Amino acid sequence: MRDRGADVRCILTGNATNFVTPLAVQTLAGNKVFENTFSLTDEHEIGHITLARDCDLVVVAPATANLLAKMAHGLADDLASTALLVTDKPILVAPAMNFRMWGHAATSANMALLKSRGVHAVGPNSGMLAEGESGLGRMAEPAEILAAIETLLAAGPLKGVKALVTSGPTYEPIDPVRFIGNRSSGKQGHAIATALARLGADVTLISGPVKLADPANMRVIHVETAREMLGAALGCLPMDVAVCAAAVADWTVSNASKEKRKKDASGQAPLIELAANPDILATLSEKGSARPRLVVGFAAETEKVLEHARAKHQRKGCDWIVANDVSPQSGTFGGDFNSIHLITASGVEDWPRITKADVAERLAWKIADVLKGSP
Ligand code: C5P
């Protein structure tokens, strides 16, 4: 953060000092570190509390289950929790804890309460946890926390621009228990939503069922089916830009059963009838006066990537197509890297193999360049 020009002041909780020394944090922050040795009658310490208002953003990293519970319930028994109760600035928490603690109903309720009060969150991620177990509860990586901070403080080139992003798969029910889905992780779409928000856009993310946490600083609408995704997208118009990164199911099950299907005594497998789903990208591209100024689609192909993507560009009526190879050997689905070709009216750009976050950032800047140039 200091590299980005921020003036950083740290409060260490008592537990934090068991992990890092105040001197180390002070050296890195370049400012005196405040610790928990305080009493509210000490004038010097009350001065420290004004710290919590004399800033642009308060970041809690890591945010333990205990600290989140204290925040949710207004406890202020140390300097950090007191500062959080007294601040009038946005708060960003980066939860980090054992996966069972994260999954506990108490923590879920505390997080829901904090979010309803406007507290922003980044993470947690899935991965190795301090106790040697693996699960959802690992603190977001420093770069992700930095990105969330920049998003919250953004006054970027997309300020005032309304952006719609669809992400993840859709699930089409066969019966109340079973569905037809696909392998989309939502990583690329969520990264695009984050990158657009970081540049200052007012982002609405419509997400199918994914294992990712909601990104900070945007509206997230959760849907399951293609029809729900279309309904949510149309309900968001007007928008300045729409990026359809979701892997929408092409078909829905037209004979979906209200009850769980049973095995036939004769052993005969049931017939699943399919009907075409609405095409969200094509619908948004056709919207006449309500059409977003820029409509961007994706073409996930397993062969003849450019040929199929060019055809899609024509057929769907969108402005740009981001074409990528999702054949099993590419590692794109669920992976962190992507190599894409950007198809626009003026031709094809081949981008090198870069991370999905970098694809998102590059695309967001390109969107900013185009939208800034048109009224
Ligand atoms: O036709 P195909 O599914 O390959 O097209 C991919 C592009 O179209 C993606 O941008 C995807 O989000 C969008 N799409 C859509 N609604 C559908 C099918 C695809 O928005 N029903």
Residues whose N, C-alpha, C, O or C-beta is under 5 A from the ligand:
A	BS01	C5P	C244 A245 A246 A247 V248 A249 N277 P278 D279 I280 L281 V296 G297 F298 A299
